[in-house]
Every structure is written in C-alpha cells, then in structure tokens.
C-alpha cells in the first residue's frame, strides 16, 4: 500500500511537538512551504523543529547557482531558465538573494517582481531573501531555505546571488552547478581576470548576446577560463529577453548535474560555519569595552604579542 505524506514524516526525537502542517510541507503544498521558509528565514523556534522534521528528505533536488556582476541580466536569465524548466515539466524553487534595506533588514530589490510571469504557476515558488549585509553573495539562511525546497519535492532549486561580483564565491559551496553570467561591454576581460568567481564556474554565460562584441567576450572568457582552470568550461551565449540560447543552457546544466551528485552536506557545512561566525560576533559585541581596551593597550605597550592577545580574547568568549 502506498504511504501518505503523514506516514513518511521522520520520527521526532528532539522532544518538540512536530507542526501539524509538516506532512503538507513534505507533500509539496505551497502554504506549508511558505510557512516553513518564513520560519527558517526568521530563525523562529518553529524553524528548529521544521529542520529536524525534514531530515532524511534531502539530496534529491538539483541546486543551480547563478552569480556574476551587476547588470549582466541574471534575474531575467533566471526567469527564462525557470520557464524552460517548466516546459520540461520540472518543479522549481527560486532563492533570490537581494541587498538589504538599512532600515528594516528586508530585501529591497524584490526579484519576485522580475518573475511575475511565473506568479500563477503552482510549479514555481520564488522567495526573495535579504543578504543582511553578508558579503559572500548569499544570505546566511539561504542554505536552510534550499533544504526546505528540497524536502518539499522541488526538482530544481535555483539560487541567484546579490550581484556584488568578486566576493560571490560562496555559491560554490551550496550549488551543485554554478553558472557565472557576464555581459559584453561591462569590462568582461578585466572582471574575469580579477574575479574569484571565474574559478568556481561550471558554465560561463555571455548574456545579452544581441549586443555588439558578444562573440569577442565569449572568446576572451573561454581563453581565460582555460588558463586559470586548465580545462575547458562551456561558454554559452544567451539573450534572455528573446529566449535565445536558454534551451542550450538548460541542457548543459542538466548534463553537468547528472555527472555531479547533489551534496546537501556542503550546505550544512556552510550553515555551521556561518552560525559559528555569528556566535563569535555576538560574543565579541557583548564583551565589556574594558576587556578589549586592556588587551589593545597591552599589545600597543609591547607587553603582549598579537597572537597571545588573540588567544586571550578567544578565552574570554568561552562560557
């Protein structure tokens, strides 16, 4: 007999009462998915229970990361890619990480606005997350949200980063396939030479291929990628607004995804690292100024070397 979603809910050993809507989440229902994402994004008490409940349901979704310099048309390309996936009858979750409002901490660009074409499609769920000042291109809670999409049965989870350019290498640790988007006329050659994101690319895309110099940009990127990585990386040209090259991009992503096994452990590792860093930052902020001033004065006076002062500072943070 086929099991219902309720029969497949992992047993709870945490001592918490599992939410009565968790079976709906595991069954892919949108209302439960929205509630779970809100819980993990805001790190409420309910989030811990949800994350416990989805254990054992991870590692099925293909996670595709889109990153690159601002102005390359990432959001438009992501929207076109999502449309192509839906043509192939695949369900999609989109995590669009936006810059944060300095007043509220919320996302201010709202990538969902650029994906209104999917608003009536139950097979697409778009969530904008605020970066909250995180410079690596990803929200600290993005890995958790990806896990929720994964547990809810989405076939593909697309992650679009803030678009700060050279600092966006964190996508390599949570995405199974990484797409770096460029555009002709935006200083592609200089950007590629400087950017750490070139090394993490599985696919390089020159978007806005209808603009002049697209062919030249593609050749430059191919040559630079070969020099840096010692191997050929697919370099594709797309025009997201016209839909040109999007099917080829989807085929290439799928082919790489078949060769690479989804790794939810990488997402958990990134989450643990971020939580540890947050704990350290909070601990430092809570230290009395006198403690820090005393260590700083001792270093300036030559009574302590910087390494000894650092060890003493870390010791102050221990409970």
N, C-alpha and C positions, 0 to 999 in steps of 0.2 A: 504493500500500500504506500502511495506517495505521501511524504511528510508535508505538513503545512509549515509555514514560516515559524509558527509558535513552537512546533516540535523541535526545530533546529536551533533555538536560542541557546547559546552556551550557558552552562550552569554557572550560577553566581556564587563565588566563594569569598567575596570581599566583605560580606556582612551587610551590604547595602541592598535595598529593595530595587529590583530592576524596574525601569519605567514600563508601564503597560503598553506604551506605543513602540517599544523596541522591536517586536515582531513585524510591525508595519514598516519600520526602517529597513530591516533585513529583507523585506518583501519589495522594497524599492518605492514605497509610497512617498509622494512629494512632500506632503505636510510633515510627515515624520522626519524626512530628510532635512527639511528646512529647520525644524526644531533642533535636531541633533547638531547641525552645523553651527547654529546660533550658540548652543551650549558650549561647544568646544572652542569656538572663536572667543567667547567671553570668559572662558575658563570658570564656569559656574560649578557648583557642587554636582550638578547633574552630569557634567561632562565626564567626570571620572568614572561614573557608573556606565555611561554610554561606551567609553573607550574600553572598559572591562567587558562589556557585553558583545563587542564586535570582534573580540579575539578569536582567532581561528577562521575568520571570514575574509582575510586579507591576502593579497598577492595575485588576484585574478585580473584586475584592471591594468591596461597598458597606460603608463603615465608619460605624457609627451610635454616637454617644456619648450616654450617659445621665449627667447630673450633677444636682446640686441639694442642698438642705440635708439634714442627717441627720434621720432619722425620717420622711421622705416616702414610704418604701416602695420605693426604687429597685430593690433586689435582687429583691423579689417581682414588681415590674412587669417587670423584665428577664426573669425566668424565664417569666412569662406571654407576653411578646413572643416569646421563643425558641420556646415551644410553638406559637404561631400561625405562625411561620415554618416550623416542621416540618410543620404541617398543609398548608402550601403547597409542600412537597417541596423546601425550600431547606436547604442545609447551613450550619451556624453554628459560628463560633468565638467564645468569650467571653473577654475580658480583664477580670478583676475586680480592680481595684487596691485593696488593703487597707492600713490602717495597719500599721506595722512594729513587731515586738517590739523593745524597747530592749535586750534581751539577745542575741538571735540575728540580728536584722535581718530575720526572716521575717515573712510575712503572719500576722496574729493573728485576724482575724475569720473568714476562710475562707468566702468567698461560695459556694464549691462546696457547702457544707452546705445552703444555701438552694436549691440547684438539683439536689438528689438525684433529683427526678422525671425528670431527663434522663440519669441515670448509665448506663442501659442502652442509650442511643440512640447508635449509631455516627455519626449525622449531627450530633451536638453534641459539642464539645470545650471544656471550661471550664478556664481556668487562672487561679488567683489569683496576683497579683504584689504584692510588698511595695512600699509607697511609698518606704521607706528615707529618711524624713524630708523628701522632696520636697514643697514646699508648694503646688505648682501643681495638685494633684489627680491627677497622673499619675506613674507610675514612670518613671525615666529610660530604662529599656529597653522601655517599652510600645510605642514606635513600631517597634522591631525585631520584637517578638513579633507585632504586626499584620502586618508584612511576611511573616513565616513562615506565618501563617494564609492570607494572600493567595496566596502561592506554592503552598500545598498545595491550593488549589482551593476553599476555603470561599466560599460565595456571599455571606454576610454576616458581618462581624466586629463584634461588639457590645463596646463599651468602657464599663465602669462605673467612675466615679472614686470617690475616697476618701469624699467627702461632707463636705468641710470648709466648703462654702458659697461664700463670696465670692471665694476665690482660684482657683476652678476654671475659669479662662478658657482654660487651655492646650488643653482639649479642642477648641477652635475650630480649632486648627492641625493636628490629625491626623484629625478626623472629617469625613466628607462631610455627614452630617446630625446636628445637635445637638439633643437633647431635654433640656429642663430640667424637672425634676419637683418639684412643690410639693405640699403637703397643707393642707387647711383647718385652721385652729386653731393653726398654727405661726408666726403672725406674717407671713403671706404678703405683706401690703402693705408692711411695714417692710423685710422681706428683699428684696423686689423693687426698692424704691427704692434701697437701698444696694448691691445686688449687681451686680458687673460681668458676672455670668453672664447677666443678662437680655438684654444687648446681643448675645450670641453665639447666642441661641436661634433655631433654625429652627422648633421646636414647643415650646409650653408645655403642660404636663400638670398638671392638678389630680388627684392620685391620692387614693384613699380617698374617692371621691365619695359613698359612702353615709353619710359623716359630715355633721353639720349645717354650714351655711354654705359648702358646696362651690360652689353657684351664685354666691354673692357673691364668693368667692375668684376664680372664673373671670372674672367681670366686671371685678374690680379688675385682674387680670393683663392682660386684654385692653386695658383703658384705658391702663395704664402702659406696656405694650409699644408701643402706637400712639404715645404721646407721645415715647418715647425713640427709637424707630427710624423713625418717620414712615411706617410701613407696617403692614399687618395681618399678624399672626403667628397661625397656628392655635392656638387654646386648646382643648384637649380635656379631658374628664373621664373618668377610669378608676377602676375598682375591681379591682385586680389579683387579689385573693383570689377574687373572684367571676367574673373574666374579663370584666367589663363594660367596653366601650369599647376593648378591646385590638385587635380586628379593625380598628376605625376608625383606631387609632394606626398599625397596620402598613400600612394603605392610604395614610395621609398620609405616612409615612416613605418608602414606595416611590415615591409621586408626586414628592416633593422629590428623591429620589435619581435619578430619571430626568431631572430638569432640571439636576442638578449632576453634572459629570463627576468621578469619583474622582480624587484628586490625591495619588499616593504621594510626589510631590516635597515636599509640605508636611511629611509625616512625616520625610523625610530631613533637611529643613531644621531641624526641631525637634531631631532626633538630633544633628546637627552642633553646634547651639548648646549643647545640654546637655553634650556631650563637651568643648567648648571651656571651658565654665564649670568642669567638673570638673578639667580640666588646670590652670586658673588656681588653683583652690582647693588642689590638691595642691602646686603650686609655692609658694604662699604659706605653706602649712604646713611646707614643707621649708626655708624661709629661716631663717637664724640669727636669734635674737632680737635680737642686737646690730644687725643691719642695720635692722630695723623700729624699734627703740628710737632709733637715730640719726636716722632720718627724723622720727619723732614729736617728738623733742627739738628738732630744727631748726624744725619748724612751731610748736611751743609758744614757742620763743625769738624767733620772728619772722624767723628767717634764711631760711626758705623759705615760699612760699605753698603752699596745699594742692594746687593744680594741678601745680606743679613737683615737689612731693614725690610725687604720684601718677605722673607720668611717670618719675621715677627708680625708683620701685618696680616699674613695669612693665618697665623696662630690666633690672632685676635678675633678672626671670623669664625673659629671653631666653637661649637656650642659647649 
